Amino acid sequence: MKSSTSRFIAPSLLATTIVTLLTQQAIAANNAPQADEVITVTTTAHNTRSAPASISVITAEQIAAAPVNDLADLLRHEVGIQAEANTNGRSEIGIRGMSGKYTLVLVDGKRLSSSNALWRGGDFDNTPVPLGMIQRVEVIRGPMSALYGSDAIGGVINIITKQPGKTWQGAADADFKAIEGKDGGDQHRTNLGFTGPLTDNLLIRMNGEVYDRQAWAPTEAAEGIPLIEAKQTRNFASTLSWLVDEQQRFELDYLYNQDERPLDIFRKIGNKIHSRQQQNDRNLFGLTHKGNWSWGDTTVMVNYESSKIDDFNDILKIHQQPKEENNFTVKGYTNLTLTNHYLTLGGEYLDRELVDAVSYKDIGGKESHSQEALFAQDEIGLTDSLNLTLGGRYDHHGLYGSHFTPRGYLVYELSEVVTVKGGVSQAFKAPASHQYTNGYSTESCGGRCSIYGNDKVKPETSTNYELGIIAGEGIWETSSTLFYSNIDDMLIGKEPPGSQKPFSDRTWYNLDKATTKGLELTGKLDLTEDINLGANYTYLKAEDDKGLQILNRPKHKTNAKLTWQATERLNAFVGTTYTGTQFIEHKVNNATVRDKLPSYQTFDLGTGFKVTENFDLRLGINNLTDVRLQEKDTLFQNVEPGRSYYVSGSARF
């Protein structure tokens, strides 16, 4: 196994090695390009080098060029990210070894509710807005609790949407993908959007998106049960901006998401076949005021989010169990400049209600709680090249009391070429109502069991460290980051002692401790004016309180991509992803056995052509070598769709 792993890692790491070897040659090359600007870390603009955190940025141009259907598709090749689909085709986005429930998803800084209370293991939050509405996506690896709160132990994904424009324009795009063979899995997506002025100071942007995916049941799927379920989504997003004057603006937002999984078989236990069907609807209303005053800036956001799920699953004790979650959030902050200090001061109020007539029948069919917070952050310019960011957040939870989480981060620009940065932070995550309510059940084990609440659970806390170096000038850039997180009282679903069932019902419990640590490497290099090479590598060691590797966490993962701008109108790329070994647990003769799953590598290629100034066409092949994980090992709990072909087009008018 060792030699096999080395054989696969070596070619995938070639890009990073090349960048390192050519450093001396590249220093004498072109001037550095303009860095990507980010705002999620501090609410103010930074580039990715100077920002006090580890950051990845995906632009609208990258989104348009990629054959992606949702947020997980878009981010799965980023360093430190795990977003593979499970054996239903559902993906959650984990950061630095943490599961998706520790990732906070924002839209323009506004939080989305975690879908875990309604739909454990669901991927509803992966399609919060139409892809055509996205200007860029900022991914913050590691906790940002000083500004964004308890959900951000793993990291933050902030989707920045396109703002309404002052001239009328529109865009439309359509994608079609087909998996090789006659086993289904075809999918298509259509997006339409426009923006423009209603009056001189009233601007609007609207986008709508439709996505449909067939179920995929290849020959390696046991009993003909689909490895990827059918899915239909309908998304709509709009922003109305009122430019009051040069200092003030109001923004009125509305988002609607509908996600449907049609009735289909999904499990066979013994001789009995089980079916399920789900539909999730979400409405989000937001009102934002932004002011730019002589003494500083202010932002106030008010949001109301309502999500409903109608879930039918005949494997569960209660086959149909509608649920509803309502969240009301008020958040405000101000930015002030005082000599060499840039201060952010703010507060946040969250009221959350979960409606479930079955699980909450003894308390009126619903449960609610509130959480308030005050936060502050100070960016201090110690010298022209040394900046210190200090922050803290004080949370008060209606059930779990008060908690303070501090944060400190240093950024030192050694030269125009090299930047060193690192920091320490703490994070706090209170249990959700479905975790602390006795008897409350959510679907787990891929629909084969339930996980129950426990009023004895405690909040999860973490202490996190990272140290990184970024070097680059002109045609090249590299970065390396070491990270370490110590999580106390991590919540897990635990089987009863001595359980003999293959899929026993579970209860939420706190682990004593868990740790995640690792190394993130990135590199990019312009080999010529027309050929670009980019790569990243993640080493991850995630262990539970017994020192065992946490399940379904590959130790090694590498992505590399070579892009060629052949002509002004024609481009092409080839990419590869290597996923290292990982552990899985399963039952053998009613005993739990831990096994190691094999590594695997996939390849993609594609081309894009600018047909006219206003129309682009893209073609490509995903999973070129047709890797089928269930053929490698039937114990795999994630899925790689077979070799697929795609075509997409984008028009602007």
C-alpha positions in Angstrom: 0.0 0.0 0.0 2.8 2.4 0.8 4.4 2.2 -2.7 1.0 2.5 -4.3 0.2 5.7 -2.4 3.6 7.2 -3.3 3.0 6.3 -6.9 -0.3 8.2 -7.1 0.7 11.2 -4.9 3.9 11.9 -6.8 2.5 12.9 -10.1 -0.3 14.8 -8.5 2.2 16.9 -6.4 4.2 17.7 -9.5 2.7 21.2 -9.8 3.7 22.2 -6.3 7.2 20.8 -6.8 7.6 22.8 -10.1 6.6 26.0 -8.4 9.1 25.5 -5.6 12.0 24.6 -8.0 11.3 27.6 -10.2 11.1 30.2 -7.4 14.4 31.8 -8.1 13.7 32.1 -11.8 10.2 33.5 -11.2 11.3 36.3 -8.8 12.8 38.1 -11.7 9.6 37.9 -13.8 6.5 40.0 -14.2 5.0 42.3 -11.6 2.6 40.7 -9.1 -1.0 40.5 -10.3 -3.8 42.2 -8.5 -4.8 40.0 -5.6 -8.4 38.8 -5.0 -10.3 41.1 -2.7 -12.1 39.5 0.3 -14.5 41.0 2.9 -15.7 38.0 4.9 -12.8 38.0 7.4 -13.1 41.5 8.8 -16.1 43.0 7.1 -13.6 45.3 5.3 -11.7 44.7 2.1 -8.4 42.8 2.1 -6.5 40.8 -0.4 -5.9 37.1 0.3 -2.4 37.7 1.5 -3.1 40.5 4.0 -6.4 39.0 5.3 -6.0 37.6 8.9 -7.2 34.1 7.9 -6.7 31.3 5.4 -8.8 32.1 2.4 -9.8 30.7 -1.0 -11.7 32.8 -3.5 -13.7 31.5 -6.5 -14.7 34.1 -9.0 -17.8 34.4 -11.3 -15.5 33.6 -14.3 -14.3 30.4 -12.6 -17.9 29.4 -11.9 -19.0 30.0 -15.5 -16.1 27.9 -16.8 -16.7 25.0 -14.5 -19.3 22.2 -15.1 -20.8 22.5 -11.6 -24.4 22.2 -10.3 -24.1 23.4 -6.7 -21.8 24.8 -4.0 -20.3 21.3 -3.2 -19.4 20.8 -6.9 -17.8 24.2 -7.0 -15.6 23.8 -3.8 -14.7 20.1 -3.9 -11.3 20.8 -5.6 -10.3 23.5 -3.1 -7.6 22.9 -0.6 -8.8 21.8 2.9 -12.3 21.0 1.6 -14.1 17.6 1.6 -17.3 17.6 -0.4 -17.8 14.1 -1.9 -21.3 12.8 -2.4 -22.5 10.0 -0.2 -24.3 6.9 -1.5 -27.5 8.9 -2.1 -25.7 11.5 -4.1 -25.9 14.1 -1.3 -22.9 16.2 -0.4 -22.0 18.1 2.7 -19.1 20.6 2.7 -16.6 19.9 5.4 -13.5 22.0 6.2 -10.3 20.8 7.7 -11.7 17.5 8.8 -14.8 18.9 10.4 -18.2 17.7 9.2 -20.6 19.9 7.3 -22.6 20.8 10.4 -19.6 23.0 11.5 -19.5 24.9 8.2 -21.4 28.2 8.3 -22.9 29.2 4.9 -23.6 32.9 4.4 -25.2 34.8 1.5 -23.9 38.4 1.4 -23.0 38.0 5.1 -26.4 36.8 6.1 -26.6 33.4 7.7 -28.5 30.4 6.4 -30.0 28.0 8.9 -28.3 24.6 9.3 -30.4 22.0 7.6 -29.4 19.3 10.1 -32.4 20.0 12.3 -34.8 19.2 9.4 -32.7 16.9 7.3 -29.6 15.3 8.8 -27.0 14.6 6.1 -28.9 16.8 3.6 -27.5 19.1 1.0 -30.2 21.6 0.8 -27.8 24.5 1.7 -25.7 23.7 -1.3 -28.1 25.5 -3.6 -29.0 28.7 -1.7 -29.0 31.0 -4.8 -28.9 30.5 -8.6 -25.3 30.0 -9.8 -25.8 32.9 -12.2 -26.4 35.2 -9.3 -23.0 34.6 -7.7 -20.2 37.2 -8.1 -17.7 35.2 -6.0 -17.4 32.7 -3.2 -15.1 33.3 -0.2 -14.0 30.3 1.8 -12.5 30.9 5.2 -10.8 27.8 6.5 -10.9 27.7 10.3 -13.2 29.3 12.8 -14.3 33.0 12.5 -16.4 33.0 15.6 -15.6 36.6 16.5 -17.8 37.9 13.7 -20.1 35.0 12.7 -20.8 32.9 15.7 -21.2 29.4 16.9 -21.8 27.6 13.6 -18.3 28.6 12.3 -16.1 26.1 14.1 -15.1 24.5 10.8 -15.1 27.6 8.7 -17.2 30.1 6.7 -18.5 30.0 3.1 -19.7 33.5 2.1 -21.6 33.7 -1.2 -21.2 37.2 -2.6 -24.0 37.9 -5.1 -24.0 40.2 -8.0 -25.3 43.7 -7.2 -28.0 45.4 -9.3 -26.6 47.4 -12.2 -27.3 50.9 -13.5 -27.8 49.7 -17.1 -30.2 47.0 -18.3 -28.5 43.7 -19.2 -29.3 40.0 -19.0 -27.7 36.6 -19.0 -28.8 33.0 -19.6 -27.0 29.7 -19.4 -27.8 26.1 -19.8 -25.9 22.9 -18.9 -26.5 19.2 -19.8 -24.6 16.2 -18.4 -25.0 12.5 -19.3 -23.3 9.6 -17.5 -22.1 7.0 -19.9 -24.3 4.0 -20.3 -28.1 3.4 -19.9 -28.3 3.6 -16.1 -29.7 7.1 -15.8 -28.1 10.0 -14.1 -28.7 12.6 -16.8 -29.0 16.1 -15.5 -29.7 19.6 -16.8 -29.7 23.1 -15.4 -31.1 26.4 -16.8 -30.5 29.8 -15.4 -31.9 33.2 -16.5 -31.2 36.6 -14.9 -31.4 40.3 -15.6 -30.6 43.6 -13.9 -31.2 47.3 -14.5 -32.6 50.6 -13.1 -36.3 51.0 -12.4 -35.6 54.7 -11.7 -32.4 56.7 -11.3 -32.0 55.5 -7.7 -33.9 52.2 -7.7 -32.1 49.2 -9.1 -33.2 45.6 -9.4 -31.6 42.2 -10.1 -33.5 38.9 -10.5 -32.3 35.4 -11.2 -34.2 32.1 -11.6 -32.7 28.6 -11.9 -34.2 25.1 -12.7 -32.2 21.9 -12.1 -33.3 18.3 -12.7 -31.3 15.1 -12.2 -32.3 11.5 -12.9 -31.6 8.7 -10.5 -28.4 6.8 -11.3 -28.5 3.0 -10.7 -25.4 1.4 -12.4 -24.7 -2.4 -12.4 -22.5 -2.1 -9.3 -25.5 -0.7 -7.3 -26.8 -3.5 -5.1 -30.4 -4.7 -5.8 -30.8 -1.9 -8.4 -31.1 0.7 -5.7 -29.8 4.1 -7.1 -26.4 5.2 -6.0 -27.5 8.8 -6.8 -31.1 9.7 -6.1 -33.3 11.8 -8.4 -33.4 15.5 -7.6 -35.3 18.6 -8.7 -34.6 22.1 -7.6 -36.1 25.5 -8.3 -34.3 28.6 -7.1 -35.2 32.3 -7.3 -33.3 35.3 -6.0 -33.9 39.0 -6.2 -32.4 42.2 -4.8 -34.0 45.6 -4.9 -31.5 48.5 -4.1 -32.6 52.0 -3.2 -29.8 54.5 -3.4 -31.0 57.1 -1.0 -28.1 59.4 -1.6 -24.3 59.1 -1.8 -24.1 58.0 1.8 -27.0 55.6 2.2 -28.6 52.6 0.5 -31.3 50.1 1.4 -31.3 46.5 0.0 -34.4 44.3 0.0 -33.7 40.7 -0.7 -35.8 37.7 -1.4 -34.7 34.1 -1.8 -36.8 31.0 -2.6 -35.5 27.5 -2.8 -37.4 24.3 -3.5 -35.7 20.9 -3.4 -37.6 17.7 -4.2 -36.4 14.1 -4.1 -39.1 12.1 -5.9 -40.5 8.8 -4.5 -38.0 6.0 -5.1 -36.5 3.0 -3.5 -33.4 3.7 -1.5 -32.7 0.7 0.8 -33.2 -3.1 0.9 -33.1 -4.8 4.3 -33.6 -8.5 4.1 -36.3 -9.1 1.6 -38.0 -5.8 2.1 -37.5 -2.8 -0.2 -37.9 0.7 1.4 -38.9 4.0 -0.3 -38.7 7.6 0.6 -39.7 11.0 -0.8 -38.8 14.5 0.4 -39.6 18.1 -0.4 -38.0 21.1 1.2 -39.1 24.7 0.7 -37.4 27.8 2.0 -38.3 31.5 1.9 -35.8 34.1 3.0 -36.6 37.8 3.4 -33.9 40.3 4.1 -33.6 44.1 4.6 -30.2 45.8 4.8 -29.2 49.4 5.4 -25.7 50.5 4.7 -24.4 53.9 5.6 -21.1 55.7 4.9 -20.6 58.5 7.3 -17.9 61.0 8.0 -17.0 59.1 11.2 -17.3 55.5 9.8 -19.5 52.9 8.2 -22.6 51.2 9.5 -24.5 48.0 8.4 -27.8 46.8 9.8 -29.4 43.5 8.6 -32.8 42.1 9.4 -33.6 38.6 8.1 -36.5 36.1 8.4 -36.1 32.6 7.1 -38.7 29.9 7.0 -37.9 26.3 5.9 -40.4 23.4 5.6 -39.8 19.8 4.9 -42.3 17.1 4.0 -40.5 13.8 4.6 -41.8 10.4 3.8 -39.6 7.4 4.7 -41.2 4.0 5.3 -38.2 2.6 7.1 -38.8 4.9 10.1 -41.3 4.3 12.9 -43.4 7.3 11.8 -43.4 7.2 8.0 -44.3 10.8 7.4 -43.2 13.7 9.6 -43.5 17.3 8.4 -41.2 19.8 10.1 -40.7 23.5 10.0 -37.9 25.8 11.1 -38.2 29.6 11.4 -35.3 31.9 12.1 -35.3 35.6 12.8 -32.0 37.4 12.8 -31.0 41.0 13.5 -27.3 42.0 13.1 -25.6 45.3 13.1 -22.0 46.6 13.1 -20.0 49.7 12.6 -16.4 50.2 11.3 -14.3 53.0 12.7 -10.8 54.3 12.0 -8.8 55.6 15.0 -5.2 56.4 14.1 -3.6 53.0 13.4 -6.7 51.1 14.6 -9.6 49.9 12.4 -12.4 48.8 14.7 -15.4 46.7 14.0 -18.1 46.8 16.8 -21.4 45.0 16.6 -24.1 42.8 17.9 -26.4 40.0 16.7 -29.8 38.5 17.9 -31.1 35.1 16.7 -34.5 33.6 17.5 -35.0 30.1 16.2 -38.2 28.0 16.3 -38.5 24.4 15.3 -42.1 23.1 14.7 -42.6 19.3 14.8 -46.0 18.0 16.0 -44.7 14.5 16.6 -41.4 15.0 18.4 -42.7 18.0 20.3 -46.2 16.7 21.1 -45.7 17.1 24.8 -44.7 20.8 24.6 -47.2 22.1 22.2 -45.7 20.9 18.9 -42.8 23.3 18.8 -39.6 24.5 20.6 -37.8 27.8 20.4 -34.7 29.5 21.8 -32.8 32.7 21.4 -29.2 33.7 21.3 -27.6 37.1 21.6 -24.0 38.2 20.9 -21.7 41.2 21.1 -18.5 41.2 19.0 -15.5 43.4 18.5 -12.5 43.3 16.3 -9.5 45.6 16.1 -7.1 45.6 13.1 -3.9 47.3 14.4 -1.2 48.5 12.1 1.8 48.0 14.3 4.2 49.0 11.5 3.9 49.4 7.7 4.5 45.6 7.3 3.1 44.2 10.6 -0.6 44.0 11.4 -2.2 42.5 14.5 -5.9 41.6 14.5 -7.6 41.1 17.9 -11.2 40.0 18.3 -13.7 38.6 20.7 -17.3 37.5 20.8 -19.6 37.3 23.8 -22.5 34.8 23.2 -25.5 34.4 25.5 -27.6 31.3 24.8 -31.1 31.0 26.3 -30.3 27.5 27.6 -26.5 27.3 27.8 -25.6 30.6 29.3 -22.7 32.9 28.4 -19.5 32.2 26.6 -16.6 34.4 25.4 -14.4 33.4 22.5 -11.2 35.5 21.8 -9.1 35.6 18.6 -5.7 36.9 17.7 -3.9 37.0 14.3 -0.6 38.4 13.0 0.2 39.2 9.4 3.9 40.1 8.6 4.9 41.2 5.1 8.6 40.2 5.1 8.9 41.7 1.6 6.9 42.3 -1.5 7.3 38.6 -2.3 6.8 36.8 1.1 4.1 37.1 3.8 4.0 35.2 7.0 0.8 35.0 9.1 -0.7 33.0 11.8 -3.1 33.1 14.8 -5.0 31.5 17.6 -8.7 31.4 18.0 -11.4 29.8 20.1 -14.9 28.8 19.0 -18.2 27.9 20.7 -21.2 25.9 19.4 -24.3 25.3 21.4 -26.2 22.1 20.8 -29.2 22.6 18.4 -32.7 21.8 19.6 -32.8 18.5 17.8 -29.7 17.5 19.8 -30.7 18.6 23.3 -34.4 17.6 23.2 -35.1 14.2 24.7 -37.0 12.0 22.2 -36.5 14.3 19.2 -35.5 12.1 16.3 -33.8 12.8 13.0 -33.0 10.5 10.2 -29.5 8.9 10.2 -27.5 5.9 8.8 -28.6 6.9 5.3 -32.3 6.5 6.3 -31.8 3.2 8.1 -31.9 4.5 11.7 -32.8 7.5 13.8 -30.7 9.6 16.1 -32.3 10.9 19.3 -31.9 14.1 21.3 -30.3 14.1 24.8 -30.8 16.9 27.3 -27.5 16.1 29.0 -25.4 17.2 26.0 -23.0 20.2 26.5 -21.8 22.9 24.1 -18.8 22.2 21.9 -15.7 24.4 22.2 -12.5 24.5 20.3 -9.0 26.1 20.4 -7.4 26.5 17.0 -3.9 27.4 15.8 -2.5 28.1 12.3 0.7 29.3 10.8 1.2 30.0 7.1 3.6 31.5 4.6 2.6 32.9 1.2 5.2 33.7 -1.5 4.7 34.9 -5.0 5.5 37.4 -7.6 4.3 37.8 -11.2 4.0 34.4 -12.8 4.0 32.2 -9.6 2.6 31.9 -6.1 2.8 29.3 -3.4 1.4 29.0 0.1 1.7 26.5 2.9 -0.3 26.4 6.1 -0.1 24.3 9.3 -3.2 24.0 11.3 -4.2 22.3 14.6 -7.6 22.3 16.3 -8.5 20.8 19.7 -12.3 20.2 20.0 -13.8 19.6 23.5 -17.1 17.9 23.9 -17.6 17.1 20.2 -21.2 15.9 19.6 -21.6 12.4 18.0 -24.4 9.9 17.5 -23.6 7.0 19.7 -25.1 3.5 19.6 -26.3 1.8 22.8 -23.6 -0.3 24.5 -23.5 -3.9 23.2 -25.8 -3.1 20.2 -26.1 -6.1 17.9 -28.1 -4.5 15.1 -26.3 -3.5 11.8 -27.9 0.0 12.1 -29.0 0.7 15.6 -30.8 3.9 16.6 -28.4 6.3 18.2 -28.4 9.1 20.8 -26.4 12.4 20.9 -23.4 12.3 23.3 -20.3 14.4 23.9 -16.9 13.0 23.1 -14.2 14.0 25.6 -11.9 15.4 22.9 -11.2 15.3 19.2 -8.3 16.8 17.3 -7.7 17.8 13.7 -4.3 18.8 12.4 -2.7 19.0 9.0 -0.9 20.8 6.2 -2.3 22.7 3.3 -0.1 23.5 0.2 -1.1 25.5 -2.8 0.8 26.5 -5.9 0.2 28.2 -9.2 2.5 29.0 -12.1 2.3 30.6 -15.5 4.4 28.1 -17.6 4.0 30.4 -20.6 1.8 33.4 -21.4 -0.9 30.9 -22.4 -0.4 27.8 -20.2 -1.1 27.9 -16.4 -0.6 25.2 -13.8 -2.4 25.1 -10.4 -2.3 22.5 -7.7 -3.1 22.0 -4.0 -2.4 19.3 -1.4 -4.1 18.6 1.9 -2.7 16.4 4.7 -5.2 15.7 7.4 -5.0 13.8 10.6 -8.4 13.8 12.4 -8.6 11.7 15.6 -11.3 11.0 18.2 -10.8 10.8 22.0 -9.4 7.2 21.6 -6.7 8.3 19.1 -8.5 6.6 16.2 -8.7 8.3 12.8 -12.2 9.8 12.3 -14.2 7.9 9.7 -14.5 9.0 6.1 -11.6 11.5 6.3 -8.9 10.9 3.7 -5.4 11.5 5.0 -4.1 12.8 1.7 -5.9 14.7 -1.0 -4.4 16.4 -4.1 -5.9 18.5 -6.9 -4.0 19.7 -10.0 -5.2 21.5 -13.1 -3.4 22.6 -16.3 -5.1 25.3 -18.4 -4.2 26.3 -22.0 -5.5 29.5 -23.6 -5.0 28.2 -27.2 -6.3 31.3 -28.9 -8.2 34.4 -28.0 -11.4 32.4 -28.3 -10.4 28.8 -27.5 -9.2 27.3 -24.2 -8.8 23.9 -22.7 -7.9 22.2 -19.4 -7.1 18.8 -17.9 -7.4 18.2 -14.2 -6.9 15.4 -11.7 -7.9 14.6 -8.1 -6.2 12.1 -5.9 -8.0 10.9 -2.7 -6.0 8.9 -0.2 -7.0 6.0 2.0 -9.7 6.5 4.7 -11.3 4.4 7.4 -14.9 3.0 7.5 -16.7 1.0 10.2 -19.3 -1.7 9.4 -20.9 -4.7 11.1 -19.6 -8.3 10.7 -21.5 -10.9 12.6 -23.0 -8.1 14.7 -19.6 -6.9 15.7 -18.2 -3.4 14.6 -15.2 -3.8 12.4 -12.9 -0.9 11.2 -11.5 -1.2 7.6 -9.3 0.9 5.4 -10.7 1.9 2.0 -8.4 2.1 -1.0 -7.1 5.4 -2.6 -8.4 6.5 -6.0 -7.7 9.1 -8.6 -9.9 10.7 -11.2 -9.3 12.9 -14.3 -11.3 15.6 -16.0 -10.9 17.5 -19.3 -12.8 20.2 -21.1 -12.7 23.0 -23.6 -14.4 26.4 -23.9 -15.0 28.4 -27.1 -16.1 32.0 -27.4 -18.5 31.7 -30.3 -19.3 35.5 -30.3 -18.7 38.3 -27.9 -21.9 37.4 -26.2 -22.0 33.6 -26.4 -19.7 31.0 -24.9 -19.8 27.2 -25.4 -18.2 24.6 -23.2 -17.7 20.8 -23.7 -16.0 18.2 -21.5 -15.6 14.9 -19.9 -15.7 14.2 -16.1 -14.2 11.1 -14.6 -12.3 10.3 -17.8 -11.1 6.9 -16.6 -14.6 5.9 -15.3 -13.6 5.2 -11.7 -16.4 3.3 -9.9 -15.8 3.3 -6.1 -18.3 0.5 -5.4 -16.3 -1.7 -7.8 -13.1 -0.9 -5.8 -14.7 -1.7 -2.5 -18.4 -2.2 -1.7 -17.9 -0.5 1.7 -17.4 3.0 0.2 -20.0 5.4 1.6 -19.4 8.0 -1.1 -20.0 8.0 -4.8 -18.1 9.1 -7.9 -20.5 9.3 -10.9 -19.2 7.3 -13.8 -17.6 8.8 -16.9 -19.9 11.7 -18.0 -20.1 14.1 -20.8 -21.3 17.7 -20.6 -22.1 20.6 -22.8 -23.0 24.1 -21.6 -23.6 27.5 -23.1 -23.8 31.1 -21.8 -25.4 34.1 -23.4 -25.3 37.8 -22.5 -27.7 40.4 -23.8 
